[in-house]
Amino acid sequence: MTDQPSKPARVVVVDDSRLERELVQDALSSFTCVETCACAEDALEALRREPADLVISDLNMPGLSGIELLTRVRREYPGLDFVVLTGSATVESAIEALRMGANDFLRKPVQKEELALVAERTLARRRLLAENARMRDELATVEACRALTPCLEAGEVYAVGLDLLLRTLSRWRGFALFHRASMSVSDAAAFRGFSETEASRMRQTLVHEKPVNLEGVNQIEILTRGPAHDALGEAGIATQRVLAVPIRGREIEAGVLWVLEDDRPFDESELSRARIVAGHAELALHNAERYNRAKERAFIDDVTEVYNARYLLAAMDHEIRRAERYHSELSVLFLDLDRFKLVNDRHGHLIGSRALRQLSQVLAQCVRQVDTLARYGGDEFTIVLVDTGFETALRIAERIRRTVEETLFDGGRGGSLRLTVSLGVSTYPAHGTTREQLLDLADKAMYRAKSLGRNRVCSASELSS
């Protein structure tokens, strides 16, 4: 968002003398926007209609006096500057007006140059105070952003960034949407200020049914319609405007923080603070990307370039907790190459390693990106299928078995190889509720498949038979 040129200060002039009003307008119109009023009642109406930066008022007027107007302004518009004019000034009246909050005091007849000087000085002081307040707010925002420093997971960056943004803007409802780029971020959404039912409906709409194109939000902006509004409407939440704050890493992470407007409209100072939060969040996201890249290298199997057993165990713990939280299912496939020792004995370990790498590529094409494929050890592989029930897992296992059987593997100078696999299947929560139970039952089911002749699928349900 580009910075808009600053508007001239708005000055409301109040005097029952038309001549005095015209004199003040003539003195100030070159550098301010002046509205003149013949009485205090008109001035109050003008302030209700549009905010002002300065009121210049006569003290003695029919109806409400200048002192009474000053009292109302201080009560109803705190922070609005006020300069008093009078033709019958005494030290007492001047002290009274200043004591009640007037910024300055001028006696009639007013000299144009003196009036312009007082107005410029008052407005300059106002701008300086506003700039100081803005800098304090921004410094407080920067200090608050320190909370992002320890965030080493992308999902945590978005969640903490959303909390910071809401707190910084003094808003209470918002949500974050982001890509599922790592194991620790599988929900792709975070919600604040909504009931559990509202959040569930919004997640279903925004994450599963009508995913938002996060790359389509390229700048911090206030939106009056779009996918976010559609999802809010389907959840029964009425809102006019939302603030969209895109957060992008330097590699693959991308997301958007959304803040709902309440009865207080968004203003430019909030957009400025949102930019600060976004900048710090993007820096934290970059650090999270670097951390996860280094961590993934420690979790990647050197031979097959898929995840290793250490990553698998962490992923299973995470996905089981998620399945428990959302009352969903997940399934585990445990597979082993049949008679793979013969491949190593006849063709050598180099060809064997090449076959394992090709097998991992075949397996990756048989599952979704959100699933976890890992080499468990030797020629054993494990696949965690999220949000997948027992019957579906059996079909996927059979598809994998058939695909491997039909694939020609590179045998080097010895020509192509034909390989088969035996698979075992277990499902949460039907067969077990812990990582150890699910892996153990899938492993035993796989050995049952081998005992029944290999190149087949068996499930944990068959172990009792």
C-alpha positions in Angstrom: 0.0 0.0 0.0 1.5 3.3 -1.0 1.6 6.2 1.4 -1.2 8.8 0.7 -0.4 12.5 0.7 -1.3 14.1 4.0 -4.5 16.1 4.1 -4.5 19.7 5.2 -5.5 20.2 8.8 -9.2 20.9 9.4 -10.0 24.1 11.4 -13.5 25.0 12.7 -13.9 28.7 13.3 -16.7 29.9 15.6 -17.7 33.6 15.9 -21.0 35.4 15.7 -19.3 38.2 13.7 -19.3 37.4 9.9 -16.4 39.9 9.5 -14.3 38.1 12.1 -15.1 34.7 10.6 -13.9 35.9 7.1 -10.8 37.5 8.6 -9.8 34.2 10.2 -10.6 32.2 7.1 -8.5 34.5 5.0 -5.6 34.1 7.4 -5.6 30.3 7.5 -7.0 29.1 4.2 -3.6 28.9 2.5 -2.5 26.0 4.7 -5.6 24.6 6.3 -9.2 23.6 5.4 -11.4 26.1 7.2 -15.1 25.7 8.1 -16.8 28.7 9.7 -19.7 28.6 12.1 -21.9 31.5 13.5 -22.5 29.8 16.9 -21.3 27.0 19.2 -24.3 24.8 18.3 -23.3 24.8 14.6 -19.7 24.1 15.6 -20.7 21.0 17.5 -22.7 19.8 14.6 -19.7 20.4 12.3 -17.5 18.3 14.6 -20.1 15.5 14.7 -20.1 15.5 10.9 -16.3 15.4 10.4 -13.4 15.3 12.8 -11.3 18.5 13.1 -7.7 19.3 14.3 -8.3 22.7 15.7 -11.2 24.9 16.9 -10.8 28.7 17.0 -13.7 30.2 19.0 -14.9 33.6 20.3 -15.6 33.6 24.0 -18.7 35.8 24.0 -21.5 34.5 21.7 -25.2 34.2 21.9 -26.4 30.8 23.0 -23.5 28.6 24.2 -20.5 30.7 25.2 -17.0 30.0 24.1 -16.2 28.6 27.6 -19.2 26.3 27.4 -18.1 25.1 23.9 -14.6 24.5 25.3 -16.1 22.4 28.1 -18.1 20.3 25.6 -15.2 19.9 23.2 -12.9 18.7 26.0 -15.5 16.2 27.2 -16.6 14.9 23.8 -13.4 15.3 21.7 -10.4 14.9 24.0 -7.2 15.8 22.2 -8.8 18.4 19.9 -6.9 21.7 20.1 -8.7 24.8 21.0 -7.7 28.5 20.6 -9.8 31.3 22.2 -10.5 34.7 20.7 -12.2 37.6 22.6 -12.5 41.3 22.4 -12.9 41.9 26.1 -10.1 39.8 27.5 -9.0 40.1 31.0 -6.3 38.1 32.8 -8.9 36.2 34.7 -10.8 35.1 31.5 -7.5 34.1 29.9 -6.4 32.0 32.9 -9.9 30.4 33.1 -9.8 29.4 29.4 -6.3 28.0 29.7 -7.1 26.2 32.9 -10.0 24.5 31.1 -7.7 23.2 28.4 -7.4 25.9 25.7 -4.1 25.8 23.9 -3.7 29.5 23.4 -5.5 32.9 23.8 -5.7 35.9 21.3 -7.3 39.3 21.8 -9.4 41.0 19.1 -8.8 42.7 16.8 -6.7 39.8 15.7 -3.8 40.4 13.4 -3.7 37.9 10.5 0.0 37.3 10.8 -0.3 36.6 14.6 -3.3 34.3 14.1 -1.5 32.4 11.4 1.5 32.0 13.6 -0.5 30.7 16.6 -2.4 28.3 14.3 0.8 27.0 12.7 2.4 26.6 16.1 -0.6 24.8 17.6 -0.9 22.4 14.6 2.8 21.8 14.6 2.6 20.8 18.2 -0.4 18.6 17.4 1.6 16.9 14.6 4.6 16.4 16.9 2.4 14.8 19.6 0.8 12.6 17.0 4.1 11.5 15.6 5.4 10.8 19.1 2.3 8.7 19.8 2.8 6.9 16.5 6.4 6.2 17.3 5.6 4.9 20.8 2.9 2.6 19.3 5.4 1.3 16.7 8.1 0.8 19.3 5.7 -1.1 21.5 4.7 -3.2 18.4 8.4 -3.9 17.7 9.0 -4.9 21.3 5.9 -7.2 21.2 7.3 -8.8 18.1 10.1 -10.3 20.1 7.6 -13.1 20.9 8.2 -14.3 17.3 12.0 -14.9 17.8 11.8 -18.3 19.4 9.3 -19.6 16.8 11.0 -22.4 14.8 7.9 -24.0 13.2 6.0 -22.2 10.5 2.6 -23.0 12.0 3.8 -21.4 15.3 4.9 -18.3 13.4 1.4 -17.8 12.0 -0.4 -18.5 15.3 1.8 -16.2 17.3 1.7 -13.6 14.5 -2.1 -13.6 14.6 -2.1 -13.2 18.4 0.3 -10.3 18.1 -1.7 -8.6 15.3 -4.9 -8.8 17.2 -3.3 -7.5 20.4 -1.5 -4.7 18.6 -4.6 -3.5 16.8 -6.8 -4.0 19.9 -9.1 -6.4 17.9 -10.4 -9.7 19.1 -11.4 -11.8 16.1 -9.2 -13.1 13.4 -7.8 -16.2 11.7 -4.7 -17.4 9.8 -4.6 -19.6 6.7 -1.3 -21.1 5.5 0.2 -23.9 3.4 0.8 -27.3 4.9 4.5 -27.3 4.2 5.8 -29.4 7.1 4.7 -32.2 9.3 4.2 -29.9 12.3 1.7 -27.8 10.4 -1.0 -30.1 9.2 -4.1 -28.1 10.1 -3.3 -25.1 7.9 -5.5 -22.7 10.0 -5.7 -21.0 13.3 -8.7 -19.1 14.8 -9.1 -16.6 17.5 -12.3 -15.1 19.0 -14.7 -17.6 17.4 -16.8 -20.3 19.1 -15.7 -23.9 18.5 -18.7 -24.4 16.1 -17.8 -21.2 14.1 -14.2 -22.2 13.8 -15.1 -25.7 12.7 -17.4 -24.5 10.0 -14.8 -22.0 8.8 -12.0 -24.6 8.8 -14.2 -26.9 6.8 -14.9 -24.2 4.2 -11.5 -22.5 3.9 -9.3 -25.5 4.3 -11.2 -28.4 2.7 -14.2 -27.3 0.6 -13.1 -23.9 -0.9 -9.4 -23.4 -0.3 -8.3 -19.8 -0.6 -5.6 -18.9 -3.1 -3.1 -17.5 -0.7 -0.8 -16.3 -3.5 -3.7 -14.0 -4.6 -3.3 -11.8 -1.6 -0.2 -9.8 -2.4 -0.3 -6.8 -0.1 -1.8 -5.6 3.2 -5.3 -4.4 2.4 -8.8 -3.9 3.7 -11.3 -6.2 1.8 -15.0 -5.9 1.6 -15.7 -9.2 -0.2 -13.9 -12.4 -1.2 -13.4 -16.0 0.0 -12.9 -14.9 3.6 -16.3 -13.2 3.6 -17.9 -16.2 2.0 -16.6 -18.5 4.7 -17.6 -16.1 7.5 -21.1 -16.0 6.0 -21.4 -19.7 5.9 -20.4 -19.8 9.5 -23.1 -17.3 10.3 -20.7 -14.4 11.1 -21.6 -11.0 9.7 -18.8 -8.6 8.9 -18.3 -5.7 6.5 -14.6 -5.5 6.2 -11.5 -7.6 7.0 -7.9 -6.7 7.1 -5.7 -9.1 5.0 -2.0 -9.4 6.0 0.0 -11.7 3.8 3.0 -13.5 5.4 5.5 -15.2 3.1 8.8 -16.9 3.6 11.6 -16.9 1.1 11.1 -20.5 0.1 7.8 -22.5 0.2 5.9 -21.1 3.2 3.0 -18.7 2.5 -0.1 -17.6 4.5 -2.4 -14.8 5.3 -3.6 -13.3 8.6 -7.1 -12.0 8.6 -8.5 -9.5 11.1 -12.2 -8.7 11.4 -13.3 -5.1 11.7 -15.7 -4.4 14.6 -17.6 -1.2 15.3 -14.4 0.8 15.1 -13.2 1.3 11.5 -9.6 0.4 10.6 -7.3 3.4 10.4 -3.9 4.2 8.8 -2.1 3.7 12.1 -3.4 0.2 12.3 -2.1 -0.6 8.8 1.3 0.8 9.8 1.4 -1.5 12.8 0.2 -4.4 10.7 3.2 -3.8 8.4 5.6 -4.0 11.4 4.1 -7.3 12.6 4.2 -8.7 9.0 7.8 -7.7 8.6 8.9 -9.5 11.8 6.7 -12.5 11.1 8.3 -12.9 7.6 11.7 -12.8 9.2 10.7 -15.4 11.7 9.2 -17.5 8.9 12.5 -17.3 7.0 14.3 -18.6 10.1 11.7 -21.3 10.5 12.3 -22.4 6.9 16.0 -22.6 7.5 15.5 -24.5 10.7 13.2 -27.0 9.0 15.5 -27.4 6.0 18.3 -28.3 8.4 16.0 -30.6 10.4 14.8 -32.3 7.3 18.3 -33.1 6.3 18.7 -34.9 9.6 15.4 -36.7 8.9 16.1 -37.8 5.3 17.3 -41.2 4.5 20.5 -40.9 2.4 19.8 -43.9 0.1 16.1 -43.3 -0.8 15.8 -39.6 -0.1 12.5 -40.2 1.8 12.0 -39.6 5.6 13.8 -41.9 8.0 12.5 -43.8 11.0 13.3 -40.9 13.4 11.0 -38.5 11.5 8.4 -41.3 11.1 8.1 -41.6 14.9 7.7 -37.9 15.4 5.2 -37.7 12.6 3.1 -40.5 14.0 2.9 -38.9 17.4 1.7 -35.7 15.9 -0.8 -37.2 13.6 -2.3 -39.5 16.4 -2.8 -36.4 18.6 -4.5 -34.6 15.7 -6.7 -37.6 14.9 -7.6 -37.8 18.6 -8.4 -34.1 18.7 -10.7 -34.1 15.6 -12.1 -37.6 16.1 -10.7 -38.8 12.8 -9.0 -42.0 11.6 -5.5 -42.6 10.3 -3.9 -45.8 8.9 -0.4 -47.2 8.9 1.0 -49.4 6.1 4.1 -51.5 6.8 5.7 -53.0 3.7 8.8 -55.1 3.0 10.3 -56.2 -0.3 10.1 -59.9 -0.9 13.3 -61.8 -1.1 15.3 -58.6 -1.5 18.5 -60.3 -0.2 18.7 -62.2 -3.5 18.9 -58.9 -5.4 21.9 -57.8 -3.3 23.5 -61.3 -3.6 23.0 -61.6 -7.4 23.4 -57.9 -8.5 25.4 -56.2 -5.8 24.5 -53.6 -3.2 24.8 -50.8 -5.7 21.9 -52.2 -7.7 20.1 -52.9 -4.5 20.3 -49.3 -3.3 19.2 -48.1 -6.8 16.2 -50.4 -6.5 15.3 -49.1 -3.1 15.5 -45.5 -4.4 13.3 -46.4 -7.4 10.8 -48.1 -5.0 10.6 -45.0 -2.9 9.7 -43.0 -6.0 7.0 -45.5 -6.9 5.5 -45.4 -3.4 5.6 -41.6 -3.3 3.4 -41.5 -6.5 0.9 -43.8 -4.8 0.1 -41.6 -1.8 -0.8 -38.0 -1.1 1.5 -35.1 -0.3 0.0 -34.9 3.2 0.8 -38.5 4.0 4.2 -39.6 5.4 6.4 -42.0 3.6 9.5 -43.2 5.5 12.2 -45.9 5.2 11.9 -47.8 8.4 15.1 -49.7 7.9 16.7 -52.1 5.4 14.1 -52.9 2.8 11.1 -52.0 5.0 9.0 -48.9 4.4 6.2 -47.3 6.4 3.4 -45.0 5.2 1.1 -43.0 7.5 -2.2 -42.2 5.8 -3.9 -39.2 7.5 -7.7 -39.0 7.6 -7.9 -42.5 6.1 -10.1 -45.3 7.4 -9.5 -49.0 7.3 -11.3 -49.9 4.0 -9.6 -47.1 2.1 -6.2 -48.0 3.5 -6.7 -51.6 2.3 -7.5 -50.3 -1.2 -4.4 -48.1 -1.2 -2.2 -51.0 0.0 -3.5 -53.2 -2.8 -2.9 -50.4 -5.3 0.7 -50.2 -4.0 1.2 -54.0 -4.2 -0.1 -54.1 -7.8 1.9 -51.1 -8.9 5.2 -52.5 -7.5 4.5 -55.8 -9.1 4.0 -54.2 -12.5 7.0 -51.9 -12.3 10.3 -52.8 -14.1 13.2 -51.9 -11.8 16.7 -51.1 -13.1 18.9 -54.1 -12.8 22.0 -52.6 -14.4 23.8 -54.8 -16.9 21.7 -57.7 -15.7 18.6 -56.1 -17.3 15.3 -55.3 -15.6 14.2 -56.6 -12.2 10.8 -57.7 -11.1 10.1 -57.0 -7.4 7.1 -57.6 -5.1 6.1 -56.4 -1.7 4.2 -57.7 1.3 2.1 -55.2 3.2 0.5 -55.0 6.6 -2.3 -52.5 7.5 -3.5 -51.1 10.9 -5.9 -48.3 11.6 -6.4 -45.8 14.4 -8.4 -46.2 16.6 -9.8 -49.5 15.5 -6.6 -51.5 16.0 -4.7 -49.3 18.4 -4.4 -45.8 19.9 -0.6 -45.5 20.3 2.3 -45.3 17.9 3.7 -48.5 19.3 0.5 -50.5 18.9 -0.1 -49.4 15.3 3.4 -50.1 14.2 3.6 -53.4 15.9 0.2 -54.6 14.5 1.1 -53.4 11.0 4.4 -55.1 11.2 2.9 -58.4 12.4 0.3 -58.2 9.6 3.1 -57.7 7.1 4.8 -60.9 8.4 1.5 -62.7 8.1 1.4 -61.7 4.4 4.9 -63.2 3.9 3.9 -66.4 5.7 0.9 -66.8 3.4 3.1 -66.7 0.2 4.3 -63.0 -0.1 3.1 -60.4 -2.6 -0.1 -59.8 -0.7 -1.9 -57.5 1.8 -2.9 -58.5 5.3 -4.5 -56.4 8.0 -4.4 -56.3 11.8 -7.9 -57.6 11.8 -6.6 -60.9 10.4 -4.2 -61.5 13.2 -6.7 -63.1 15.6 -7.8 -65.6 12.9 
